[in-house]
Amino acid sequence: MQAILPIIIAGGTGTRLWPLSREHYPKQCLPLLGNTSLLQNTLERLKTLPHLPAIVICNEAHRFLIAEQLRERNLAHNGIILEPAGKNTAPAIALGALHASTLQNKKTDNLDEIDPLLLVLPADHHIEQAEAFCQTLAKASTLAQSDHIVTFGISPTHPETGYGYIKVGAKIKTYHEQEFDSFKVEAFKVESFKEKPNLTTAKTYLNDKQYFWNSGIFLIKASVYLSELKQHQADIYTACQNAMAHSQQDLDFIRVEPNAFHHCPSNSIDYAIMEKTLNAVMVPLPHAWSDVGSWSALCDISDKDKFGNSFKGDVININSHNTFVQAENKLITIIGLTDLIVVETKDAVLIAKKDQVQQVKKVVAHLEEKNRIEHKQHREVFRPWGKYDLIDQGEHFQVKRLSVKPGGKLSTQLHHHRAEHWIVVSGTAKITNGEKQLLLSANESTYIPIGTIHSLENPGKIALEIIEVQSGTYLKEDDIVRFSDHYGRR
C-alpha cells in the first residue's frame, strides 16, 4: 500500500463550545470525551493504520499548546506548520502537501513515499470504532492511488442544518465491495456539494438516499492535490509555494513566510477543488461520527443516565431530564430542568436550551464587541513553561498562581510599570533578581522592583508552584521587555 501521511488541520479558534473553548484554547485541545483531547484522539485513532508520522497545521498563536499536546502522549510528527493567518482548508492542505513532498524527498528514494497519500483529518472530530475506521481508510486508499480524490460521507440520521452535504451519483462499478467485520466499503461518484441547508431542505436531503453529511476528511496523493490546485486555483498554489519556499525551521515548528502567505486567497478545499474536479469520489463512513460542533452535539455522544442526563464534574440533580451539565470548578445543583445545557468555568457560566446552542456564536461576538477577554482566554492561561491562574485582582494589583513544569523557564525580562513579589508554595525556584542569583524553596520569597531584570525557572523534578503578587499602575501582559527566551518568543 502506498505510504499514508496524515495532515491534521488544527487551526480552529473555537466559538461554538464557549465558554469551555476560547480563542487561545480551542476545541481541539480540550478533553471533551475522556482524559485526552480531541487532537490527541485524532492521532491515536490511527494506530492500526500503517502511516508516516503526521504533519500538523495550526495557528501560530497555538504553537506551544499543540506541541505540548503531542509531547504529552509521545505522538511522533513530521513537523508543525504555523499559519500566520487562517486562510481556510485549501491553503492549509497545500502547505502540508508541499512540505510532505520536500520531507519525503530528503528521506527516501521510494517513489511511494516521495508522493504519499495525504489523509486530511480535522483535529476536532469524534469517530467511534477506530479499527473499523482505519480499515475503511485502507480500502479507500486503492482509489486514491489511482488518482481519485476521495472524500468521506456520513449517512444522515436527522435533518441537520449545521453540516454541509454531498450529493452522490452512481456507484463506481470497478470498485468492488469488500467485507470488513460485518460492514461494506463502497464508493460513489460525487455529483455536487451542498451548503448548510435550512430545516426544510435538510428534511428533503434526509429522505433522499443520495445525500450524505460532508465529514471534511479526504484521501489524495500529494501530487494530485497540488496539480488540481494549480489547475483550479493557481493563486493559492503560487502563494503557498512561495510561502513554503522561504519557510524557516524553528524547533519543531515550520514558519511559513508571512508576506507570501498574506497574499494567499482564503478558500475551502470544497470550493477550490472538490466542486470543480472530475476525479472526486465519496466513500461512506459506516461508523458513529460527530464534528462536536455544538454543546447539543457533545451531549448526543456523551454517556447518559436513564433519564437522558449527562453530567461531568460535581453535580447534584433532582428530577431533571435530558440535560447536560459540565462543572469545571464548582458544585452545580439543578432541579426540574429539561433539555438544557449548563456549562461552568472559572470565569463564565452558560445556560442554554438545547435547540438554541447555535446562538453561542452571538455571545462570543457580543464579548468581542464589548472588548471583553472571556472569549479569548480562560482565567487559567497556558504557556510553554506551564500555566498561570489569575486568582484575584483590583485597581492596582493582581494575584496569580504560577505552575512551572520541570525544566520550564520564564523569559529573562523586565517591567516598566509593575513590581512583583514571588512566594514559593512548593518545588524549587531558580531565580535571577537583578544582580542576585537565588535558589528558593517552599515558604521563601523575593521582591522584584519595577525595572529590574529577572527570570524564573524550575530546575527540579516536580512542578514548581508560586504565588505572584503584581502591583503597579499598569498590569497588562504587554508590559514586558524580553532579553532572552528559552522558547524563541519575542
N, C-alpha and C positions, 0 to 999 in steps of 0.2 A: 504494500500500500504506500502511496506517495506520502511524504512527510507532512504532518499536520502541525501548523503553528498557530496557536490561539492568539487573537488580537482582542484584548479586553478593553472595552470602551468604558472608562471610569470617570467621565468628565462632568457628570451631573452636579448641579449646585444645590438641589434639594429644596422644594417648596411644598409639595403635596403631602408630606408627612411631618409638617411643622406641628407642634414645637419640638419634636424629637430630632428631626432633620433640620439642619441650618446651612447657610451658605458656606460656612467654614468647616462644617462637619456633616457632609451629605449622606443621603440614604445608603449608598453602597458600603459605607464604613460602619454601619450600625448593626449590632447583633439582634436583629428583629425576630429571628426564629432559632432560638438556642443560644449557645455561647460564642458562636463565631459570626463574623459579619457576612453580609451578602456577597461582598467581593471575595472573601476567603472561601465561602461556599461555592462560588462560581468556579474557582480554580480547582478546589478539591473534588468537585463533581466529575472532573475529567480523569481521575486516577486510573480507570480501567481502559482509557483510550490512549493508544500509543501516540505520543505527541512530543514536540520540542518544547522547551520552556517558553512561556508566554511573553509577548510584548504587551505592556500595559500603557494606556494612553490616558492622561489625566490633566486637569488644570494645574498650572504652576503653583497656585496657592495651596494645593492639596498634596504637594510632593512628599513632604515628610510623613504625613498621615498615611498615605498609600504605601510608602516604603516600610513604615513600621508595621503595617498590617501584614505585608509579605514576610517580614522578618519574624513576626510572632509565630507564624505557622511554618516557618522554614520552607517557604514556597520559592523555588528557583524561578528566575525570569531572564529574559533576553534584553532587558532594558526598560526603563520607564520614560516614555516620551512626554515632554512637558509642552502643552499648548499655551502660548502667551494669551490667547483669547479663544473662547468657544466658537467654533465655526461649523458645528453640526457633524453628522457622521461621515459624509463623503470625504472631506479633507482629513478627518482623523484616521480613517482606514487607509487613505493614500499615504499618510506619514508612516503607518505601520507597514504597508506593502513595500515602500521604498527602503525602509530600514531592514526589513526581512531579507530583501534581495541582497543588499550590501553585506549583511551579517552572515548569511549563508555562503556567499562567495568567498568570504575570508576563512571559513571553517572547513569547507568540504569541496571535493570535486564531483560529488554525487549530484547529477542533474536534478533528481527528485527533490533534493534538499535545497539546491540553489533556487528552485522555483516551487516553494512549498504551497500546500493548500492552506489558505488563511481561513481559520474558523473565527468569525467575528461574533463576539458574545458581549451583550450588555452586562455590566458588572453587578446589576441590582435586581436580577430576576430570581425567581424561585421555581425549581423544577424537581418534582419527585421522581423516584425510580432512576437514580443516577446511572446505574449499569445499563438499563434499557435505553436511556438517552444516548449513552456512548455507542451502543450497538446501532442505533439509528444513524448516528453521525458516520460511523464506519461504513455502513452500507451506502449512504448517500455520497460518500467520497468517490465512488466509481463514476458518478455523474459529473462531479467537479473535475475529475481527472480528464474527462472528455470535453472540457472547456465549457460546460454549463455553469451558470451562476445559480447556485442552489440556495433557495430561501426556505424557511420552515414555518408552517402554518399550524394553527390550533383550531380544532373544531369548536365552534362557539357553543356554549352551554346556556347562554341567556343573551338578551338583546343589549349588549354592552355599547355604550356611547363613548367610552374613554379609549377605545382601541381603533387603530386603522385596520382595514380588511384587505384580503387578497381574493380576487375572483379567479378561479382556475378554469381551464378548458379541459381538453381531452387528456386521459391518462396516456403516459408515454408508453407506446406499445413495446418498445425494445427493452424496457426496464421491467424485468420480471419480479413479481412479488416474492419475498423471502420470509420464511417463518423465523422469528426470534422470540423465544419464550412466550408464545401464545399471541403475539401481535404481528401484524403485517406491515412491511415497509413498501410504500407506494410512491409514485411521482407523477406530477401533472404539469402540463404547460401552464405558465402564468398568462392570464388574459389581461388583467388590469389590477391596479392598486386603487383602493378607495380611502378617502379621508375619513376621519372620525365622523360617524353619521349622527343624525338626530334619532330620537327614540323610534319614530315611525319607520324610518329606513332601516334601523338596526333590527327591528322585528321582521322586516321583509328579508334581510340577509339571513336571519336565524332559520327561517323556513325554507331557504334556498340552499341546497347542499353544495352549491358551487362556491360558497363564501367561507373563508377562514380568517381568524384573527391573525394579524401580522405580528410575529414574535420579535422581529428585529434581529434574528440570528441568520447568518449567512455562511456559506462554504464556497470558496472560489480560489482559483490559482492566483498567486500574486501577479503573474504576468498578464493574465486575463483581466484582472481588475484594473491594472494600470492602462492596458490597451483600451478597454471600454471607456475609462475616464478620459483618456486623451482624445478619443473619438467624439464623445458626447458632451464633455465639459472641459475643454482644453485649458481654460483659465485656471481651474482648480488644479489640474495636473501640473501646469507650469509653476504656479505659486508654491505648491508643496515640494516640487522637485528643487526649486531654488532654496526653500527653507531648509530642506534636509541636506542639500549640498554644502551649506555653510553652518550646519549644526555643530554644537560643541558638547563633548562628554564632560559631565560634572558628577563625580562619584558614580552612583547608579543611574543618574539622570542623563537624558539626551535633550539638550536645549536647542530647539529649532530657532533659526534666525528670525527674530521678531518682525523686522520690517517686511521681509518677503511674505511671511505668513499673514501679516496685517492686510495685505492686498489680495488675499485669497477670498473668493466669494463664500458665503455661508450657504450650505445646501445639504440635504439628506441624501443618502445613497438611493432611496426610493425615487426621488425626483431626478437626481443627477444621472443615474444609470438604469435602475430597475424598470422605470416606466418607458425607457427608450430601447433597451436591448432586445434582441431577438432570441437570446440564449437563456432566458430565465425559466427555471422550473421550481416547483414547490413540492416539498416532502412534508406530509403531516407528522406532527409530533403527537403520538398517542399516549401522552403522559400528562399528569396534572401540572399545569403551568400557571404562573402569575407574574406580572411585571411589578407587583407590590406597589401599585401606583396610587393608592389611597388608603386611608385608615379602614374603610369598609373592605377593601381587597385584602388587607392584612388580617382583618377579622375573619374573613372567609377561610383562610388557610391556617388559622391558629387552632390549637386544641380547645375544645369547648366542654362544658359540663352538660348535664341532662336538660338544662333549661336554655341552652344555646349561648351561655355566657362564656367569655374568655377573659381571664384575669391574669395580670402579671404584676408582681410586686405585692405590697402589703395592702390587701383589700378585704373589707368586710361587706358582705352582701346580704340584704334582707329583701326577698320577694322581687328580684329583678330578673328580666328575661331578655335574651338576645342582645346583651350589652357587652361592650368591650371596654376594659379599664386597664391602663398601663400606668402604674405608680412607680416613679423613679426614686423618690426620696421620702415621701410622707405616707402615713396611713390614709387611705381613701375609703370612706364609707358611703354606700349607696343604698337607697331604699325605694323600692317600687318603680325602678326605671325600666323602660322598654325601648329597644332599638336605638340606643345611644352609644356614642364614643366619648370616653373620658381619658385624657392624657395629661399627666402631671410631670413637670420637670422642675429643676431648682428655681427657675425664674419665670415660668409661664404655665398656664393651665388651659387646655382646650376641652370644651364640651360641645358636642355637635350631634345632630340627628344623622343616622347612617346614610340617609338618602341626600344629605346636604354636604357631605365631606369634600366634594369637589370645590366648594366655596373657600376652602382653606387658602387657596392661592390669593383670594381677595384680602384675607387677613394679612398675608405677607406683603402684598402691595401697599396696604394701609400703613404697616410698620415702616416700610421703606419711605413712603411719602412723608411720614412724621419724623424722619431722621432718627428713629429708634434703632437699637442694636440687637433686639431679640430675634430678628430674622437672620442676622449674620452669624452670631456665635452664642454658645451656651455661657452660663456663668462659669462653668468649668471649661478651660481653654487648653487645648493640646499643643505642645511644642516639640521639636525634635529631641530636646533633652528630657522631656517628661510632660508635666502639666501644672496648671495653677487654678485655684478656685477663689473667686472674689467673694469673700465671706462677709465683708462689711465695708461700708463707705459713707462718707459725709462730705461736707463742703470743701475741706482742706485735708482730708485723709482718706486712705483706703487700706484694707487689710486683706492680704492674700495668703493662702496656704500653698506653698510650692512643694511639688513632689518631683525630685530629680532622680532619674533611673541610674543604676550603676554605670559608671563611665560617662554619664551625661555632664555637659559643661555649658553654662551660660556664656554668652559672648563677653569679652572684655569691653567695658562700656563706661559712659558717664551720663548724668542727667543734669540739665541746666536749671530745672525748676523744682526738683523734689529731692528730699533726703530719704534714706531707707534705714530701717532697723531690722536686722535678721536675728531670729531666735531659733536655734536648732531644737526640734522636737525629738527626732530620732535619726540614727545614722551618723555619718561623719561628713563634715563640710570642709573642703579645702578652699580658702578664701583669700583673694587679694583685695586689700583695702588701702588704697594709696600706696605708700611705701612698705606697708606691713604685709607679711605672709602669715596666715592663721590656719590652724587645724582645730576645728571646734566640734564638740560632741553634744549630746543631749543636755539641755538646760543652760548652755553657753550662748553668748550673743555678741554682736558687734554693731556699731553705728556707722553709717556711711554718709558723710556730709554732702550737701549739694556740690556738684562739680568735681567730685572725687572719682578717679578711675578705679574700677572694681571688677571683680569676676568671682564666679562661684562654680565649683564642680564637686562631683561625688566620686571620690577615689575608692569607695568601699564596694562591698559585695551585695548590700541590701539598699533599698530605696532610702534616699535622704529626704526627710520631711522638715520643712522650715516654715515658720510664720514670718511673713514680711509685712512690716508696717511702713507705708509710704506717707509722707507729709510734705505739703507744699502748695503753691498757688496754681499749679497746672499738673494734672496727674494722668494725662492720656498717654497711650503707648508710643506715640510718635516723638515723645521727648526722650530720645536716645541717640547717642553718638557711639557707634561701634568702631573699635580699633582692630579687633580680630574676632573671628568666629569659627568655631570648630565645624560648622555645617555650611559654610560658604554664604551665609546671609549677609545682605548689605544694609 
